[in-house]
Amino acid sequence: MEFQIPKSAPTGDVILRVTEMEKILITGTSGLLGGKIVKQTRVHYTVIPTYNTKPLFPNSVEMNITDERRVLQVFSNFRPDIVVHMASETNVDRCEVDKEHAWKVNAEGTRNSARMCNRVGAKIVYVSTDYVFDGEKGLYTEEDEPNPISYYGLTKLEGEKYVTETCRDYAIVRTSVLYGWHPWKPNFVKWVIKSLRDSKPISVVDDHYNSPTLADNLAEVMLEIIKKDLKGLYHTAGSERINRFEFALKIAETFDLDSSLIKPTKMSELKAWVAKRPRDSSLCVDKIKRELKTKLLNVKEGLRKMEEEVKREGYNSTRRTREKT
């Protein structure tokens, strides 16, 4: 990395080894997308990864985004040129149950980051969600009116408002159903793979549509957004609209797992969900495609790229050949 925090430094004091490259501070780097963004940007920028509970990278900086004093301290010490703000509570059901926590992290935490960006003159790139929509339409464009039906979606929309009302220089990117490999963070694809590998039958809804997005692909897109200094609101997701059941079948096919274990069900029959989900929150990505050279991958392409990473990193235990009967 391009920066150091000496072991002898007092608590809260951070010393930066400055280079000529622009400084980019990234929140939420312990998460799936955050980790991918760090890997994409560190070749081009002096990267300052921050975390709250568990660091993924050496020399990461602890920063709870709900602690306004700590956010001020870190921003003042580093004075970044660009901030990629991804730290958030993404557990939709937890947000519904613990609304105070969800508001503090997703709304107030974003407000704190936005205010500090203005204070140090940094551009903010804020990652939002397809769940700001009610799901009655599908293939939403940037011009469609948000209408969240879950508290998670509401808090992320409030985060968008804080960014647009507070920051002079910003880009907001909405995405959908992130997946990819991470040492400990769960996601839908990892859940399907693990369940089928363990020969566990699963029920997956066939009336819930999204635009599944490979985190590695989104990181590439965001790097290009940053390098081109794009501004405003963009939908940045996978290029294919698909329901979760069909998505699960493609996961089984890609990783050579037993698809007969996957049974279709309806959203109305799924008792495990606490929060409402939009029926079809798929995103139209035509606007961002006109701006970028990076290709937005469809489901098959994204899963194949994920499989390549599995092979490259040696995650052989995640692949299990179907037994012939």
C-alpha positions as CSV (number, residue, x, y, z in Angstrom):
1,M,0.0,0.0,0.0
2,E,1.1,3.6,-0.3
3,F,0.6,4.7,3.3
4,Q,1.7,3.7,6.8
5,I,0.4,3.9,10.3
6,P,3.5,3.5,12.5
7,K,3.0,1.2,15.5
8,S,4.5,3.9,17.7
9,A,2.0,6.5,16.6
10,P,-0.4,7.7,19.4
11,T,-4.0,6.6,19.2
12,G,-5.9,8.6,16.5
13,D,-2.7,9.9,14.9
14,V,-2.1,8.8,11.4
15,I,1.0,9.5,9.3
16,L,0.7,9.3,5.5
17,R,3.5,8.6,3.2
18,V,2.5,11.0,0.4
19,T,3.0,10.3,-3.2
20,E,2.1,12.3,-6.3
21,M,-1.0,10.2,-6.9
22,E,-4.4,11.4,-5.8
23,K,-5.6,10.1,-2.4
24,I,-8.7,8.0,-2.4
25,L,-10.4,7.1,0.9
26,I,-12.7,4.1,0.8
27,T,-15.2,3.3,3.6
28,G,-16.4,-0.3,4.1
29,T,-13.4,-2.0,2.7
30,S,-14.0,-5.2,4.8
31,G,-17.1,-5.8,2.6
32,L,-17.4,-7.6,-0.7
33,L,-17.4,-4.6,-3.0
34,G,-15.0,-2.6,-0.8
35,G,-12.3,-5.2,-1.1
36,K,-12.6,-5.3,-4.8
37,I,-12.5,-1.5,-5.1
38,V,-9.2,-1.4,-3.0
39,K,-7.6,-3.9,-5.4
40,Q,-8.8,-2.0,-8.5
41,T,-7.8,1.5,-7.3
42,R,-4.5,1.0,-5.5
43,V,-2.6,0.8,-8.8
44,H,-3.8,4.3,-9.8
45,Y,-4.2,6.1,-6.4
46,T,-2.9,6.3,-2.9
47,V,-5.5,4.2,-1.2
48,I,-6.7,4.7,2.4
49,P,-8.9,1.7,3.3
50,T,-11.1,2.2,6.3
51,Y,-13.1,-0.4,8.4
52,N,-15.3,-0.6,11.4
53,T,-15.1,-4.1,12.9
54,K,-12.6,-6.3,11.1
55,P,-9.9,-5.2,8.6
56,L,-9.4,-7.0,5.3
57,F,-6.2,-5.2,4.4
58,P,-3.0,-4.5,6.4
59,N,-2.7,-0.9,7.6
60,S,-6.4,-0.2,7.3
61,V,-7.7,2.7,9.3
62,E,-10.4,2.1,11.9
63,M,-13.3,4.5,11.4
64,N,-16.9,4.1,12.6
65,I,-18.9,6.3,10.2
66,T,-21.5,7.0,12.8
67,D,-18.9,8.6,15.0
68,E,-18.8,12.2,13.6
69,R,-15.7,13.1,15.6
70,R,-13.7,10.1,14.3
71,V,-14.8,10.8,10.8
72,L,-13.6,14.4,11.1
73,Q,-10.3,13.2,12.6
74,V,-9.6,10.7,9.7
75,F,-10.7,13.1,7.0
76,S,-8.6,15.9,8.5
77,N,-5.5,13.7,8.8
78,F,-5.6,12.3,5.3
79,R,-7.4,15.1,3.4
80,P,-8.5,12.7,0.5
81,D,-9.2,13.9,-3.0
82,I,-11.9,11.3,-3.6
83,V,-14.0,9.3,-1.2
84,V,-15.8,6.1,-2.1
85,H,-18.5,5.6,0.5
86,M,-19.7,2.0,0.7
87,A,-19.9,1.4,4.5
88,S,-23.5,0.5,5.2
89,E,-25.9,-1.9,6.9
90,T,-27.0,-4.1,4.0
91,N,-28.9,-6.7,6.0
92,V,-32.4,-5.9,4.8
93,D,-34.2,-7.7,7.6
94,R,-31.9,-6.3,10.4
95,C,-32.7,-2.8,9.1
96,E,-36.4,-3.6,9.4
97,V,-36.0,-4.9,13.0
98,D,-33.4,-2.4,14.3
99,K,-34.4,0.8,12.6
100,E,-32.3,3.0,14.9
101,H,-29.2,1.2,13.9
102,A,-30.1,1.3,10.2
103,W,-30.7,5.0,10.3
104,K,-27.5,5.7,12.2
105,V,-25.3,3.8,9.7
106,N,-27.0,4.3,6.3
107,A,-28.4,7.8,6.8
108,E,-26.4,9.6,9.5
109,G,-23.1,7.8,8.5
110,T,-23.5,8.9,4.9
111,R,-24.3,12.4,6.2
112,N,-21.1,12.5,8.2
113,S,-19.0,11.4,5.2
114,A,-20.8,13.9,2.9
115,R,-20.1,16.8,5.3
116,M,-16.5,15.9,5.6
117,C,-16.1,15.6,1.8
118,N,-17.3,19.2,1.6
119,R,-15.0,20.2,4.4
120,V,-11.8,18.9,2.7
121,G,-12.9,19.5,-0.9
122,A,-13.2,15.8,-1.8
123,K,-15.5,14.2,-4.4
124,I,-17.8,11.5,-3.1
125,V,-18.8,8.4,-4.9
126,Y,-21.8,6.9,-3.0
127,V,-23.0,3.3,-3.5
128,S,-26.7,3.0,-3.3
129,T,-29.2,0.2,-4.1
130,D,-32.1,-0.9,-6.4
131,Y,-34.2,-1.2,-3.2
132,V,-35.0,2.5,-3.4
133,F,-37.7,1.4,-5.8
134,D,-41.0,-0.4,-5.0
135,G,-40.6,-3.1,-7.6
136,E,-43.9,-2.5,-9.4
137,K,-42.2,-1.6,-12.8
138,G,-38.7,-3.2,-13.2
139,L,-35.8,-2.1,-15.4
140,Y,-35.8,1.3,-13.6
141,T,-34.0,4.2,-15.1
142,E,-32.3,7.1,-13.3
143,E,-35.4,9.2,-14.1
144,D,-37.9,6.9,-12.3
145,E,-39.2,8.1,-9.0
146,P,-37.9,6.1,-6.0
147,N,-40.5,4.7,-3.6
148,P,-38.8,2.3,-1.1
149,I,-41.0,-0.3,0.6
150,S,-38.4,-1.4,3.2
151,Y,-36.6,0.5,5.9
152,Y,-33.3,-0.5,4.3
153,G,-34.3,1.1,1.0
154,L,-35.6,4.2,2.9
155,T,-32.3,4.7,4.7
156,K,-30.2,4.3,1.5
157,L,-32.5,6.8,-0.2
158,E,-31.9,9.2,2.7
159,G,-28.2,8.7,2.1
160,E,-28.6,9.7,-1.5
161,K,-30.4,12.9,-0.4
162,Y,-27.7,13.8,2.1
163,V,-25.1,13.4,-0.7
164,T,-27.0,15.5,-3.3
165,E,-27.9,18.2,-0.8
166,T,-24.5,18.5,0.9
167,C,-21.9,17.8,-1.7
168,R,-20.8,20.0,-4.6
169,D,-19.0,17.1,-6.4
170,Y,-20.6,13.7,-6.3
171,A,-21.5,10.5,-8.2
172,I,-24.2,8.1,-6.9
173,V,-24.2,4.6,-8.2
174,R,-27.1,2.3,-7.6
175,T,-26.5,-1.4,-7.9
176,S,-28.3,-4.7,-7.5
177,V,-27.6,-8.1,-5.8
178,L,-23.9,-8.0,-5.5
179,Y,-22.1,-11.4,-5.6
180,G,-18.5,-12.6,-5.6
181,W,-15.9,-14.2,-3.4
182,H,-15.0,-12.9,0.0
183,P,-13.2,-14.6,2.9
184,W,-16.2,-14.3,5.3
185,K,-19.0,-12.1,4.0
186,P,-22.0,-14.1,2.7
187,N,-24.0,-13.4,-0.5
188,F,-26.6,-15.3,-2.5
189,V,-24.2,-17.1,-4.8
190,K,-22.0,-18.3,-2.0
191,W,-25.2,-19.5,-0.2
192,V,-26.4,-21.5,-3.2
193,I,-23.0,-23.1,-3.8
194,K,-22.5,-24.1,-0.1
195,S,-26.1,-25.5,0.1
196,L,-25.8,-27.6,-3.0
197,R,-22.2,-28.7,-2.1
198,D,-23.6,-30.0,1.2
199,S,-26.5,-31.7,-0.7
200,K,-29.0,-29.5,1.0
201,P,-32.3,-28.8,-0.8
202,I,-33.1,-25.1,-1.1
203,S,-36.2,-23.1,-2.0
204,V,-35.7,-20.1,-4.2
205,V,-38.3,-17.5,-5.3
206,D,-39.2,-17.4,-9.0
207,D,-41.1,-14.1,-8.9
208,H,-38.4,-11.9,-7.5
209,Y,-36.4,-10.1,-10.3
210,N,-33.1,-8.2,-10.0
211,S,-30.0,-7.4,-12.0
212,P,-27.2,-9.6,-10.3
213,T,-23.9,-7.8,-10.3
214,L,-20.4,-9.3,-10.0
215,A,-18.6,-7.2,-7.5
216,D,-15.3,-7.4,-9.5
217,N,-17.2,-6.0,-12.5
218,L,-18.7,-3.2,-10.5
219,A,-15.3,-2.3,-9.1
220,E,-14.0,-2.0,-12.7
221,V,-16.9,0.2,-13.6
222,M,-16.5,2.4,-10.5
223,L,-12.8,2.9,-11.3
224,E,-13.7,4.1,-14.7
225,I,-16.3,6.5,-13.3
226,I,-13.7,7.9,-11.0
227,K,-11.0,8.2,-13.7
228,K,-13.5,9.9,-16.0
229,D,-14.8,12.2,-13.2
230,L,-18.4,11.4,-14.0
231,K,-21.0,13.2,-12.0
232,G,-24.6,12.6,-11.1
233,L,-26.7,9.5,-10.7
234,Y,-26.0,6.2,-12.5
235,H,-27.5,2.7,-12.5
236,T,-24.5,0.3,-12.4
237,A,-25.5,-3.3,-12.3
238,G,-25.3,-6.5,-14.3
239,S,-26.8,-6.3,-17.8
240,E,-29.4,-9.0,-17.3
241,R,-32.8,-9.1,-15.6
242,I,-33.4,-12.5,-14.0
243,N,-35.4,-14.0,-11.2
244,R,-33.7,-15.6,-8.2
245,F,-34.7,-19.2,-9.2
246,E,-33.3,-18.9,-12.7
247,F,-30.2,-17.3,-11.2
248,A,-29.8,-20.2,-8.8
249,L,-30.1,-22.7,-11.7
250,K,-27.3,-20.9,-13.6
251,I,-25.1,-21.0,-10.4
252,A,-25.6,-24.7,-10.2
253,E,-24.8,-25.1,-13.9
254,T,-21.6,-23.0,-13.8
255,F,-20.2,-24.7,-10.7
256,D,-21.4,-28.2,-11.8
257,L,-23.7,-28.7,-8.8
258,D,-27.0,-30.6,-8.5
259,S,-29.7,-28.3,-9.7
260,S,-32.4,-30.8,-8.7
261,L,-31.9,-29.6,-5.1
262,I,-33.3,-26.2,-6.1
263,K,-37.1,-25.9,-5.7
264,P,-39.1,-22.9,-6.9
265,T,-41.3,-21.0,-4.4
266,K,-43.1,-17.6,-4.3
267,M,-42.3,-14.5,-2.4
268,S,-45.6,-14.8,-0.5
269,E,-44.6,-18.2,0.7
270,L,-41.2,-17.3,2.1
271,K,-41.7,-16.9,5.8
272,A,-38.0,-16.1,6.6
273,W,-38.2,-12.6,5.3
274,V,-39.1,-9.9,7.8
275,A,-38.9,-6.8,5.4
276,K,-40.8,-6.4,2.2
277,R,-38.8,-6.9,-1.0
278,P,-39.6,-5.2,-4.3
279,R,-40.9,-7.7,-6.7
280,D,-38.9,-6.4,-9.7
281,S,-36.1,-4.0,-8.9
282,S,-34.0,-4.7,-12.0
283,L,-32.1,-1.7,-13.3
284,C,-31.8,-0.2,-16.8
285,V,-28.0,0.4,-17.3
286,D,-28.3,2.2,-20.7
287,K,-27.1,5.5,-19.4
288,I,-23.8,4.2,-17.9
289,K,-23.1,2.0,-20.9
290,R,-23.0,5.1,-23.1
291,E,-20.3,6.6,-20.8
292,L,-18.0,3.6,-20.3
293,K,-15.7,1.2,-22.1
294,T,-16.0,-1.4,-19.3
295,K,-18.5,-4.0,-20.3
296,L,-21.4,-4.8,-17.8
297,L,-21.5,-8.5,-17.5
298,N,-24.6,-10.7,-17.8
299,V,-25.2,-13.5,-15.4
300,K,-23.4,-16.2,-17.3
301,E,-20.4,-14.0,-17.9
302,G,-20.2,-12.9,-14.3
303,L,-20.5,-16.4,-12.9
304,R,-17.8,-17.7,-15.3
305,K,-15.5,-14.9,-14.2
306,M,-16.2,-15.8,-10.6
307,E,-15.4,-19.5,-11.4
308,E,-12.1,-18.4,-12.9
309,E,-11.3,-16.7,-9.6
310,V,-12.2,-19.9,-7.7
311,K,-9.7,-21.9,-9.8
312,R,-7.0,-19.2,-9.6
313,E,-7.3,-18.9,-5.9
314,G,-7.6,-22.6,-5.3
315,Y,-11.1,-22.8,-3.8
316,N,-11.5,-26.3,-5.1
317,S,-13.7,-27.3,-2.2
318,T,-16.5,-25.1,-3.5
319,R,-16.9,-27.2,-6.6
320,R,-18.5,-30.6,-6.5
321,T,-19.1,-32.8,-9.5
322,R,-22.6,-34.3,-9.8
323,E,-22.6,-38.0,-9.2
324,K,-24.1,-40.1,-12.0
325,T,-27.0,-42.3,-11.0
